[in-house]
Amino acid sequence: MVAVAVKGFDSTGSKLTDARREIEEMAKVRKPTQFIFAIVDGHGWHRRKPDLRRIYELWENNEIDGLYNRASLGEFDSALQLAARRVGLSS
């Protein structure tokens, strides 16, 4: 009901592209009753802006429910609690 992709890399190249593809796949198979969140962080993303931009577009187009980084984990916590209540995992 709630899925979270956590991708934190200081590396460059194919690992970050693979991370983007994994998040895209999650978005592609997402059911209307599911919440999909992505957390990305690390220096490597600065060098892979096209991949990060594509993940941002998934969020912007409502294909995933949230995009967060280390600095916004408080917002993620709030969104996760709300999603859990909406799907009946929490009261």
Contact map, one row per residue, 1 for C-alpha under 8 A:
1110000000000000000000000000000011100000000000000000000000000000000000000000000000000010000
1111000000000000000000000000000001111000000000000000000000000000000000000000000000110000000
1111100000000000000000000000000001111000000000000000000000000000000000000000000000000000000
0111110000000000000000000000000000011110000000000000000000000000000000000000000000000000000
0011111000000000000000100000000000011110000000000000000000000000000000000000000000000000000
0001111100000000000000000000000000000111000000000000000000000000000000000000000000000000000
0000111110000000001000000000000000000111100000000000000000000000000000000000000000000000000
0000011111000000000000000000000000000011110000000000000000000000000000000000000000000000000
0000001111110011000000000000000000000000111110000000000000000000000000000000000000000000000
0000000111110000000000000000000000000000011110000000000000000000000000000000000000000000000
0000000011111011000000000000000000000000001100000000000000000000000000000000000000000000000
0000000011111111000000000000000000000000000110110000000000000000000000000000000000000000000
0000000000111111100000000000000000000000000000010000000000000000000000000000000000000000000
0000000000011111110000000000000000000000000000000000000000000000000000000000000000000000000
0000000010111111111000000000000000000000000000000000000000000000000000000000000000000000000
0000000010111111111100000000000000000000000110010010000000000000000000000000000000000000000
0000000000001111111110000000000000000000000000010010000000000000000000000000000000000000000
0000000000000111111111000000000000000000000000000000000000000000000000000000000000000000000
0000001000000011111111100000000000000000000000000000000000000000000000000000000000000000000
0000000000000001111111110000000000000000000000000011011000000000000000000000000000000000000
0000000000000000111111111000000000000000000000000000000000000000000000000000000000000000000
0000000000000000011111111100000000000000000000000000000000000000000000000000000000000000000
0000100000000000001111111110000000000100000000000000001000000000000000000000000000000000000
0000000000000000000111111111000000000000000000000000001001000000000000000000000000000000000
0000000000000000000011111111100000000000000000000000000000000000000000000000000000000000000
0000000000000000000001111111110000010000000000000000000000000000000000000000000000000000000
0000000000000000000000111111110000010000000000000000000001000011000000000000000000000000000
0000000000000000000000011111110000000000000000000000000000000010000000000000000000000000000
0000000000000000000000001111111000000000000000000000000000000000000000000000000000000000000
0000000000000000000000000111111101110000000000000000000000000000000000000000000000000000000
0000000000000000000000000000111111000000000000000000000000000000000000000000000000000000000
0000000000000000000000000000011111000000000000000000000000000000000000000000000000000000000
1000000000000000000000000000001111100000000000000000000000000000000000000000000000000010000
1110000000000000000000000000011111110000000000000000000000000000000000000000000000000010000
1110000000000000000000000000010011111000000000000000000000000001100000000000000000100000000
0111100000000000000000000110010001111100000000000000000000000001110000000000000000000000000
0111100000000000000000000000000000111110000000000000000000000001111100000000000000000000000
0001111000000000000000100000000000011111000000000000000000000001011100000000000000000000000
0001111100000000000000000000000000001111100000000000000000000000001111000000000000000000000
0000011100000000000000000000000000000111110000000000000000000000001111000000000000000000000
0000001110000000000000000000000000000011111010000000000000000000000011000000000000000000000
0000000111000000000000000000000000000001111110000000000000000000000000000000000000000000000
0000000011100000000000000000000000000000111111100000000000000000000000000000000000000000000
0000000011110001000000000000000000000000011111110000000000000000000000000000000000000000000
0000000011010001000000000000000000000000111111111011000000000000000000000000000000000000000
0000000000000000000000000000000000000000001111111000000000000000000000000000000000000000000
0000000000010000000000000000000000000000001111111000000000000000000000000000000000000000000
0000000000011001100000000000000000000000000111111111000000000000000000000000000000000000000
0000000000000000000000000000000000000000000011111111100000000000000000000000000000000000000
0000000000000000000000000000000000000000000000011111110000000000000000000000000000000000000
0000000000000001100100000000000000000000000010011111111000000000000000000000000000000000000
0000000000000000000100000000000000000000000010011111111100000000000000000000000000000000000
0000000000000000000000000000000000000000000000001111111110000000000000000000000000000000000
0000000000000000000100000000000000000000000000000111111111000000000000000000000000000000000
0000000000000000000100110000000000000000000000000011111111100000001000000000000000000000000
0000000000000000000000000000000000000000000000000001111111110000001000000000000000000000000
0000000000000000000000000000000000000000000000000000111111111000000000000000000000000000000
0000000000000000000000010010000000000000000000000000011111111111000000000000000000000000000
0000000000000000000000000000000000000000000000000000001111111111111000000000000000000000000
0000000000000000000000000000000000000000000000000000000111111110000000000000000000000000000
0000000000000000000000000000000000000000000000000000000011111111000000000000000000000000000
0000000000000000000000000000000000000000000000000000000001111111100000000000000000000000000
0000000000000000000000000011000000000000000000000000000001111111100000000000000000000000000
0000000000000000000000000010000000111100000000000000000001101111111000000000000000000000000
0000000000000000000000000000000000111000000000000000000000100111111000000000000000000000000
0000000000000000000000000000000000011100000000000000000000100001111100000001001000000000000
0000000000000000000000000000000000001111000000000000001100100001111110000000000000000000000
0000000000000000000000000000000000001111000000000000000000000000011111111011000000000000000
0000000000000000000000000000000000000011100000000000000000000000001111111000000000000000000
0000000000000000000000000000000000000011100000000000000000000000000111111000000000000000000
0000000000000000000000000000000000000000000000000000000000000000000111111100000000000000000
0000000000000000000000000000000000000000000000000000000000000000000111111111000000000000000
0000000000000000000000000000000000000000000000000000000000000000000111111111100000000000000
0000000000000000000000000000000000000000000000000000000000000000000000111111110000000000000
0000000000000000000000000000000000000000000000000000000000000000000100011111111000000000000
0000000000000000000000000000000000000000000000000000000000000000010100011111111100000000000
0000000000000000000000000000000000000000000000000000000000000000000000001111111110000000000
0000000000000000000000000000000000000000000000000000000000000000000000000111111111000000000
0000000000000000000000000000000000000000000000000000000000000000010000000011111111100000000
0000000000000000000000000000000000000000000000000000000000000000000000000001111111110000000
0000000000000000000000000000000000000000000000000000000000000000000000000000111111111000010
0000000000000000000000000000000000000000000000000000000000000000000000000000011111111100000
0100000000000000000000000000000000100000000000000000000000000000000000000000001111111110000
0100000000000000000000000000000000000000000000000000000000000000000000000000000111111111110
0000000000000000000000000000000000000000000000000000000000000000000000000000000011111111111
0000000000000000000000000000000000000000000000000000000000000000000000000000000001111111100
1000000000000000000000000000000011000000000000000000000000000000000000000000000000111111110
0000000000000000000000000000000000000000000000000000000000000000000000000000000000011111111
0000000000000000000000000000000000000000000000000000000000000000000000000000000000011111111
0000000000000000000000000000000000000000000000000000000000000000000000000000000010011011111
0000000000000000000000000000000000000000000000000000000000000000000000000000000000001001111
